[in-house]
Amino acid sequence: MGAVLMQRSLPLTQPDVPAGVRLRPQAPDDADALGALYWDSYPKGVAAVDLEDAVEEMEGVFAGEYGTPVEQASLVVEDADGTLLGCVQTVTSPPWEGIPAVPFVIELFVHPDHRRRGLGTLLLLSAAEACHRLGWESIALNAQEETSADAFHLYRRLGFTEISPVGAVDG
């Protein structure tokens, strides 16, 4: 099936923060911890070739290699000890063709040991709320049903719908 471009009008509902976690903006100082979380959150070889590559990917996000970061909508969730459990990264002007001119979620990942606790929902709804506060009317993302069925179902549950890439011609 491949990647599916999805979009959702804003606002979305305000999320509840599960007990024992804290939500905050990601920071460049988080790059190493984010790289480790990114590496642990995806099947090996899907998102990065190794831990070093995963850290470089996160450094690239902060450097703007994947678009201009929307700081208020690029968030981490951490436990009481400050251990990162999940992350959402949102940009404008991503470098890929066909992406609508709205905030675009380039990553949403939660450590496998902490899934099914509402953290992905918290991150995505919080990012959407931040984008709405900034004056945006919608948010978009790519979904890959075959590699992340849980995430794909989350997006559908939150009202994201499939859209055609910008500039695509229907045949």
HELIX and SHEET records of a PDB file:
HELIX    1   1 PRO A   28  ASP A   30  5                                   3    
HELIX    2   2 ALA A   31  SER A   41  1                                  11    
HELIX    3   3 LEU A   51  PHE A   62  1                                  12    
HELIX    4   4 GLU A   71  ALA A   73  5                                   3    
HELIX    5   5 PRO A  112  HIS A  114  5                                   3    
HELIX    6   6 LEU A  119  ARG A  133  1                                  15    
HELIX    7   7 ALA A  149  ARG A  157  1                                   9    
SHEET    1   A 7 VAL A  21  PRO A  25  0                                        
SHEET    2   A 7 LEU A  75  ASP A  79 -1                                        
SHEET    3   A 7 LEU A  84  THR A  92 -1                                        
SHEET    4   A 7 PHE A 104  VAL A 110 -1                                        
SHEET    5   A 7 SER A 138  ALA A 143  1                                        
SHEET    6   A 7 VAL A   4  SER A   9 -1                                        
SHEET    7   A 7 THR A 161  GLU A 162 -1                                        
SHEET    1   B 4 VAL A  21  PRO A  25  0                                        
SHEET    2   B 4 LEU A  75  ASP A  79 -1                                        
SHEET    3   B 4 LEU A  84  THR A  92 -1                                        
SHEET    4   B 4 THR A  68  PRO A  69 -1                                        
END                                                                             
